[in-house]
Amino acid sequence: MEEQVGLAWHRLVNRLALRRYPAAAVTLSSLTREAGLLYRALGGDDGIALQAGAASLHGAERSWLEKLAGSGRKADLAWVDPQALRLPPQIDAYPEARLNHDLYLWLAALCAQDPQPQAPWFNRNQAAARAIIQHFPGLAALYQRLVVAEIARRPDAARMDADGAKQERAIRAALLCPGSVTHLPSARHPPHPVLLWLRPAAPQLAAPMTEKPAPDPVSGASAPQTDAVRRQAERAESIEEPGGLLLFRPESIFSWSEYAKIQHETRKTMTPIWPRRRTIWMSSRWRAINAASPRNCA
């Protein structure tokens, strides 16, 4: 009964904290050919494949419902590495399937047009969006629809602290007019993920065929990977604790110490110990008898 109540509570909290629209979801597998053609047509590398990327931690402030449900920690963003163009495996961030479809096309175009790849994340994405609007005016209307949907999805700046609100207003101004804001104000938390932009930094990827899969937290066995998503590698340090784990029963130590079957090897020429001990005992006994017996006086 307690388990059923816990599962029902978990489903309820996750449903309330959900900020996605599964009914309007669009998968990458349905747009692989279309997004790949657009990426190469706009100047992307012909030798780069199109693959699904893993979600990444963003570190932004979450709502109390997301904290209660333990969700909202990661976001699906796009990036390009020397091997492939990484797009989200599924997009369901907007209430209309057309907007989710257009977001795939916009991300493919944004990866193809990247005039300032070494610039900071805030300036780099503005430069890429401005280059697309200037060189390809046909995508301007698509971008405007996505900006309206993205601003409606983002958190309200009026409910943030002073630094967070200033940061959010700067991002909204950069989305409405790319290139108009040159500096991103600092805040206590990183900004909320911008789905129309590339991720801040390309991660180190772990190949699914060469790396050992993560162990199952329940059974301890390595769970096989069932999808084609490239995972993000994380550097972890080994935990060193003063106390170790005993893999045997401590009370067994006494039973092992009581009896140990050991075969001692002796040489034939070696004099046994017990005759020498007996000779020493007899000599000391004889001297004691002689000392105690009366002597005849001449």
Stockholm file with secondary structure:
# STOCKHOLM 1.0

chainA/1-298         MEEQVGLAWHRLVNRLALRRYPAAAVTLSSLTREAGLLYRALGGDDGIALQAGAASLHGAERSWLEKLAGSGRKADLAWVDPQALRLPPQIDAYPEARLNHDLYLWLAALCAQDPQPQAPWFNRNQAAARAIIQHFPGLAALYQRLVVAEIARRPDAARMDADGAKQERAIRAALLCPGSVTHLPSARHPPHPVLLWLRPAAPQLAAPMTEKPAPDPVSGASAPQTDAVRRQAERAESIEEPGGLLLFRPESIFSWSEYAKIQHETRKTMTPIWPRRRTIWMSSRWRAINAASPRNCA
#=GR chainA/1-298 SS CHHHHHHHHHHHHHHHHCCCCGGGCEEGGGSHHHHHHHHHHTTCCTTCEEEEBCCEECCCCCCHHHHHHTCCCEECCBEECSSEEEECSEECCSSSHHHHHHHHHHHHHHHHCCSCTTSCHHHHHHHHHHHHHHHCGGGHHHHHHHHHHHHHHSCCGGGSCHHHHHHHHHHHHHHHSTTSCCCCCCCSSCCCCCTTSBCSSCCCEECTTTSCCCBCTTTCSBCCCCSCCBEECCCCCCCCCSSCCCCSCTTHHHHHHHCCCCCCCCCTTSCCHHHHHHHHHHHHHHHHHHHHSCCCCC
#=GC SS_cons         CHHHHHHHHHHHHHHHHCCCCGGGCEEGGGSHHHHHHHHHHTTCCTTCEEEEBCCEECCCCCCHHHHHHTCCCEECCBEECSSEEEECSEECCSSSHHHHHHHHHHHHHHHHCCSCTTSCHHHHHHHHHHHHHHHCGGGHHHHHHHHHHHHHHSCCGGGSCHHHHHHHHHHHHHHHSTTSCCCCCCCSSCCCCCTTSBCSSCCCEECTTTSCCCBCTTTCSBCCCCSCCBEECCCCCCCCCSSCCCCSCTTHHHHHHHCCCCCCCCCTTSCCHHHHHHHHHHHHHHHHHHHHSCCCCC
//
